[in-house]
């Protein structure tokens, strides 16, 4: 880690920075709720989510090249001010819920007896790091991806070796019930699972600001996005197959720490420590990235007069420290009120709605400013909206209600500032 990020990463560094952002809380914590929805069709849900993520990332990458930071940060570059404001508040809600999810996953792996205590504690610590301006460098990202990659490889190998074993001897960790809904049959269940699994890909936003720093930005960013998401798809598919082979869909749906449950069930309980350490590092790094991204968006909206100006004030670490504090407090509120599964569903729903609007913004780009086929933007917007609408109804309604309140408050504030 460092107080800054290298300004001109190469192709390999850009890919690794993207992998470091995506191989975080999602790959450790999304499986239970997703398996509860998709059942044994979990690998198909991984693929559907990957297609939606690729289309959304293509749209976001092209929009970011025209409007640095995307429509949430740069405002109404392609969208109307009101629609861009909705994209911004959806991104802020998604970041708060994603931070809560990362903290909850951290708690379930590191301190399973008191997960909420661990979740709140890690939010406090990481918020302090964000205020200090700590960020991942390419060198740190290489170390993170290498370490997490080793952990996931161990999990996959254990899952394959455990396939067909007598699951009646599974560890207690695999039997601990988590608050997930019963499996949904058929296509709706697969799409609900895909909507939740979209969260595991959501770190692709880290690739957007790298585009302008690369040589030949359009061509290179297209390669970076495609390669990074392709690698993540392969990793998620391997983990999904290993979990189904080692635990089965029913037990997977009830495991709060599924990767630890798998290595325990596979007769390798000593490896549980390695998995817990890997989960702690991955979730901590994801939490840092999420909080930093949310504070930058809040500061940009404050500069536009859509949020209080105080949120854009920079601290000694060169970061909008008030926005960091508010983001940390929001994450704590979400994890306490919604719990791990609710936070995940809200994060996925807000992200999908945000990228629906990003897809619409990309459709409005001039033809000479697009690097990807226009049909990908349209397909991404439709698929993201569909996946959002098929998420659990309670979290969908909660997300819509919170977005309505946030959008209304931001609109009133913008009008008051404009009327001065």
Order of alpha helices (4+ residues) and beta strands (2+ residues): alpha-alpha-alpha-alpha-alpha-alpha-alpha-alpha-alpha-alpha-alpha-alpha-alpha-alpha-alpha-alpha
